[in-house]
Amino acid sequence: MSRASLLRRAPLVCLPLLLASCGLSDTASSGAAAGDAAAEQARQAKSPQARVKRELEEAAQTDQQQREAAEHAATD
């Protein structure tokens, strides 16, 4: 093949490759965005669970302190 022939065919070869790579990058970026959204949903789901757990622990600690104070008052 002559050099001129290769230069004329180069756009025909490069154009499909460029278009295909654009599709691949869009697919990769949409996959990454979906992964980020799933991670955020998981974080948000854990937040109420952690809050409830913390509140239960605080209530148990308060109850323990009140029992100890009542026992101490009863022995005095």
VMD Tcl script that builds the backbone (N, CA, C; Angstrom):
set m [mol new atoms 228]
animate dup $m
set s [atomselect $m all]
$s set {name element resname resid chain x y z} {
  {N N MET 1 A 0.832 -1.177 0.000}
  {CA C MET 1 A 0.000 0.000 0.000}
  {C C MET 1 A 0.873 1.235 0.000}
  {N N SER 2 A 0.376 2.213 -0.668}
  {CA C SER 2 A 1.121 3.460 -0.703}
  {C C SER 2 A 0.777 4.304 0.521}
  {N N ARG 3 A 1.644 5.243 0.771}
  {CA C ARG 3 A 1.448 6.109 1.926}
  {C C ARG 3 A 0.182 6.944 1.775}
  {N N ALA 4 A -0.100 7.407 0.606}
  {CA C ALA 4 A -1.294 8.207 0.349}
  {C C ALA 4 A -2.550 7.382 0.609}
  {N N SER 5 A -2.508 6.114 0.229}
  {CA C SER 5 A -3.650 5.237 0.454}
  {C C SER 5 A -3.893 5.031 1.955}
  {N N LEU 6 A -2.819 4.881 2.713}
  {CA C LEU 6 A -2.944 4.705 4.158}
  {C C LEU 6 A -3.492 5.968 4.824}
  {N N LEU 7 A -3.039 7.126 4.344}
  {CA C LEU 7 A -3.508 8.382 4.921}
  {C C LEU 7 A -4.993 8.613 4.641}
  {N N ARG 8 A -5.453 8.151 3.465}
  {CA C ARG 8 A -6.873 8.301 3.153}
  {C C ARG 8 A -7.724 7.358 3.997}
  {N N ARG 9 A -7.191 6.221 4.337}
  {CA C ARG 9 A -7.953 5.233 5.112}
  {C C ARG 9 A -7.866 5.474 6.629}
  {N N ALA 10 A -6.919 6.247 7.073}
  {CA C ALA 10 A -6.722 6.466 8.502}
  {C C ALA 10 A -7.982 6.996 9.196}
  {N N PRO 11 A -8.672 8.003 8.622}
  {CA C PRO 11 A -9.895 8.473 9.297}
  {C C PRO 11 A -10.957 7.387 9.387}
  {N N LEU 12 A -11.032 6.529 8.386}
  {CA C LEU 12 A -12.025 5.466 8.412}
  {C C LEU 12 A -11.720 4.442 9.502}
  {N N VAL 13 A -10.459 4.276 9.804}
  {CA C VAL 13 A -10.067 3.341 10.855}
  {C C VAL 13 A -10.164 4.008 12.229}
  {N N CYS 14 A -9.742 5.252 12.319}
  {CA C CYS 14 A -9.704 5.946 13.612}
  {C C CYS 14 A -11.080 6.344 14.115}
  {N N LEU 15 A -11.969 6.749 13.228}
  {CA C LEU 15 A -13.285 7.218 13.652}
  {C C LEU 15 A -14.053 6.164 14.444}
  {N N PRO 16 A -14.174 4.944 13.959}
  {CA C PRO 16 A -14.885 3.940 14.765}
  {C C PRO 16 A -14.200 3.673 16.115}
  {N N LEU 17 A -12.880 3.711 16.131}
  {CA C LEU 17 A -12.164 3.500 17.390}
  {C C LEU 17 A -12.447 4.628 18.385}
  {N N LEU 18 A -12.472 5.850 17.900}
  {CA C LEU 18 A -12.771 6.983 18.771}
  {C C LEU 18 A -14.193 6.910 19.309}
  {N N LEU 19 A -15.123 6.581 18.433}
  {CA C LEU 19 A -16.514 6.484 18.863}
  {C C LEU 19 A -16.705 5.345 19.861}
  {N N ALA 20 A -16.036 4.246 19.628}
  {CA C ALA 20 A -16.143 3.110 20.544}
  {C C ALA 20 A -15.549 3.455 21.900}
  {N N SER 21 A -14.443 4.165 21.916}
  {CA C SER 21 A -13.832 4.518 23.203}
  {C C SER 21 A -14.707 5.490 23.977}
  {N N CYS 22 A -15.458 6.349 23.292}
  {CA C CYS 22 A -16.374 7.251 23.984}
  {C C CYS 22 A -17.464 6.454 24.687}
  {N N GLY 23 A -17.972 5.454 24.033}
  {CA C GLY 23 A -18.991 4.602 24.640}
  {C C GLY 23 A -18.455 3.856 25.841}
  {N N LEU 24 A -17.235 3.403 25.745}
  {CA C LEU 24 A -16.638 2.685 26.867}
  {C C LEU 24 A -16.425 3.608 28.049}
  {N N SER 25 A -16.005 4.821 27.794}
  {CA C SER 25 A -15.792 5.744 28.910}
  {C C SER 25 A -17.120 6.127 29.551}
  {N N ASP 26 A -18.180 6.269 28.741}
  {CA C ASP 26 A -19.496 6.561 29.311}
  {C C ASP 26 A -19.983 5.409 30.176}
  {N N THR 27 A -19.757 4.201 29.707}
  {CA C THR 27 A -20.164 3.025 30.473}
  {C C THR 27 A -19.397 2.956 31.784}
  {N N ALA 28 A -18.113 3.218 31.732}
  {CA C ALA 28 A -17.295 3.172 32.949}
  {C C ALA 28 A -17.709 4.265 33.926}
  {N N SER 29 A -17.966 5.463 33.410}
  {CA C SER 29 A -18.345 6.557 34.318}
  {C C SER 29 A -19.725 6.329 34.907}
  {N N SER 30 A -20.659 5.766 34.141}
  {CA C SER 30 A -21.986 5.501 34.705}
  {C C SER 30 A -21.907 4.365 35.721}
  {N N GLY 31 A -21.021 3.405 35.491}
  {CA C GLY 31 A -20.820 2.335 36.470}
  {C C GLY 31 A -20.227 2.868 37.761}
  {N N ALA 32 A -19.301 3.784 37.641}
  {CA C ALA 32 A -18.695 4.390 38.827}
  {C C ALA 32 A -19.726 5.227 39.590}
  {N N ALA 33 A -20.564 5.942 38.862}
  {CA C ALA 33 A -21.598 6.752 39.518}
  {C C ALA 33 A -22.596 5.863 40.249}
  {N N ALA 34 A -22.943 4.734 39.652}
  {CA C ALA 34 A -23.862 3.802 40.315}
  {C C ALA 34 A -23.222 3.230 41.570}
  {N N GLY 35 A -21.937 2.943 41.502}
  {CA C GLY 35 A -21.225 2.441 42.681}
  {C C GLY 35 A -21.174 3.476 43.789}
  {N N ASP 36 A -20.964 4.737 43.429}
  {CA C ASP 36 A -20.950 5.818 44.421}
  {C C ASP 36 A -22.327 5.974 45.072}
  {N N ALA 37 A -23.367 5.867 44.265}
  {CA C ALA 37 A -24.723 6.001 44.802}
  {C C ALA 37 A -25.041 4.863 45.767}
  {N N ALA 38 A -24.613 3.660 45.424}
  {CA C ALA 38 A -24.849 2.516 46.313}
  {C C ALA 38 A -24.085 2.672 47.618}
  {N N ALA 39 A -22.876 3.190 47.540}
  {CA C ALA 39 A -22.085 3.403 48.756}
  {C C ALA 39 A -22.739 4.459 49.640}
  {N N GLU 40 A -23.265 5.501 49.045}
  {CA C GLU 40 A -23.937 6.555 49.821}
  {C C GLU 40 A -25.199 6.006 50.480}
  {N N GLN 41 A -25.948 5.178 49.774}
  {CA C GLN 41 A -27.141 4.576 50.361}
  {C C GLN 41 A -26.773 3.697 51.550}
  {N N ALA 42 A -25.682 2.963 51.433}
  {CA C ALA 42 A -25.240 2.116 52.537}
  {C C ALA 42 A -24.851 2.967 53.742}
  {N N ARG 43 A -24.158 4.077 53.502}
  {CA C ARG 43 A -23.791 4.975 54.605}
  {C C ARG 43 A -25.036 5.552 55.283}
  {N N GLN 44 A -26.016 5.944 54.482}
  {CA C GLN 44 A -27.234 6.518 55.043}
  {C C GLN 44 A -28.030 5.475 55.826}
  {N N ALA 45 A -28.001 4.237 55.374}
  {CA C ALA 45 A -28.713 3.177 56.085}
  {C C ALA 45 A -28.053 2.885 57.426}
  {N N LYS 46 A -26.747 2.985 57.497}
  {CA C LYS 46 A -26.032 2.715 58.738}
  {C C LYS 46 A -26.209 3.837 59.752}
  {N N SER 47 A -26.426 5.049 59.287}
  {CA C SER 47 A -26.530 6.196 60.182}
  {C C SER 47 A -27.663 6.051 61.191}
  {N N PRO 48 A -28.901 5.723 60.796}
  {CA C PRO 48 A -29.966 5.551 61.796}
  {C C PRO 48 A -29.685 4.370 62.733}
  {N N GLN 49 A -29.099 3.307 62.205}
  {CA C GLN 49 A -28.783 2.153 63.042}
  {C C GLN 49 A -27.784 2.542 64.116}
  {N N ALA 50 A -26.777 3.283 63.742}
  {CA C ALA 50 A -25.768 3.708 64.706}
  {C C ALA 50 A -26.381 4.639 65.746}
  {N N ARG 51 A -27.272 5.524 65.314}
  {CA C ARG 51 A -27.923 6.454 66.237}
  {C C ARG 51 A -28.775 5.699 67.247}
  {N N VAL 52 A -29.552 4.724 66.780}
  {CA C VAL 52 A -30.405 3.944 67.682}
  {C C VAL 52 A -29.547 3.146 68.661}
  {N N LYS 53 A -28.482 2.564 68.164}
  {CA C LYS 53 A -27.595 1.795 69.034}
  {C C LYS 53 A -26.993 2.697 70.114}
  {N N ARG 54 A -26.543 3.869 69.722}
  {CA C ARG 54 A -25.963 4.817 70.674}
  {C C ARG 54 A -27.001 5.231 71.721}
  {N N GLU 55 A -28.234 5.493 71.277}
  {CA C GLU 55 A -29.284 5.889 72.215}
  {C C GLU 55 A -29.617 4.769 73.187}
  {N N LEU 56 A -29.621 3.530 72.703}
  {CA C LEU 56 A -29.885 2.401 73.589}
  {C C LEU 56 A -28.772 2.244 74.620}
  {N N GLU 57 A -27.542 2.403 74.191}
  {CA C GLU 57 A -26.414 2.305 75.118}
  {C C GLU 57 A -26.471 3.415 76.169}
  {N N GLU 58 A -26.840 4.621 75.745}
  {CA C GLU 58 A -26.955 5.731 76.691}
  {C C GLU 58 A -28.084 5.478 77.694}
  {N N ALA 59 A -29.201 4.934 77.216}
  {CA C ALA 59 A -30.327 4.631 78.101}
  {C C ALA 59 A -29.935 3.551 79.105}
  {N N ALA 60 A -29.208 2.538 78.654}
  {CA C ALA 60 A -28.770 1.479 79.561}
  {C C ALA 60 A -27.812 2.034 80.612}
  {N N GLN 61 A -26.939 2.929 80.201}
  {CA C GLN 61 A -25.997 3.529 81.138}
  {C C GLN 61 A -26.737 4.399 82.164}
  {N N THR 62 A -27.707 5.168 81.701}
  {CA C THR 62 A -28.504 6.008 82.606}
  {C C THR 62 A -29.267 5.138 83.596}
  {N N ASP 63 A -29.856 4.049 83.119}
  {CA C ASP 63 A -30.584 3.124 83.982}
  {C C ASP 63 A -29.662 2.538 85.048}
  {N N GLN 64 A -28.482 2.137 84.638}
  {CA C GLN 64 A -27.496 1.580 85.581}
  {C C GLN 64 A -27.135 2.614 86.655}
  {N N GLN 65 A -26.914 3.846 86.242}
  {CA C GLN 65 A -26.573 4.903 87.197}
  {C C GLN 65 A -27.721 5.163 88.176}
  {N N GLN 66 A -28.948 5.127 87.671}
  {CA C GLN 66 A -30.104 5.355 88.540}
  {C C GLN 66 A -30.267 4.217 89.542}
  {N N ARG 67 A -30.048 2.968 89.088}
  {CA C ARG 67 A -30.131 1.830 90.002}
  {C C ARG 67 A -29.073 1.921 91.092}
  {N N GLU 68 A -27.869 2.275 90.699}
  {CA C GLU 68 A -26.780 2.410 91.670}
  {C C GLU 68 A -27.084 3.520 92.676}
  {N N ALA 69 A -27.639 4.626 92.182}
  {CA C ALA 69 A -27.987 5.730 93.083}
  {C C ALA 69 A -29.105 5.299 94.025}
  {N N ALA 70 A -30.082 4.551 93.539}
  {CA C ALA 70 A -31.181 4.092 94.387}
  {C C ALA 70 A -30.682 3.110 95.432}
  {N N GLU 71 A -29.790 2.218 95.027}
  {CA C GLU 71 A -29.218 1.256 95.982}
  {C C GLU 71 A -28.408 1.977 97.047}
  {N N HIS 72 A -27.665 2.964 96.627}
  {CA C HIS 72 A -26.843 3.728 97.562}
  {C C HIS 72 A -27.734 4.497 98.543}
  {N N ALA 73 A -28.836 5.060 98.050}
  {CA C ALA 73 A -29.761 5.805 98.904}
  {C C ALA 73 A -30.467 4.866 99.878}
  {N N ALA 74 A -30.753 3.630 99.422}
  {CA C ALA 74 A -31.460 2.675 100.268}
  {C C ALA 74 A -30.570 2.181 101.407}
  {N N THR 75 A -29.275 2.138 101.195}
  {CA C THR 75 A -28.363 1.651 102.223}
  {C C THR 75 A -27.986 2.738 103.222}
  {N N ASP 76 A -28.263 3.972 102.910}
  {CA C ASP 76 A -27.915 5.069 103.833}
  {C C ASP 76 A -28.927 5.235 104.917}
}
mol reanalyze $m
mol bondsrecalc $m
mol representation Tube
mol addrep $m
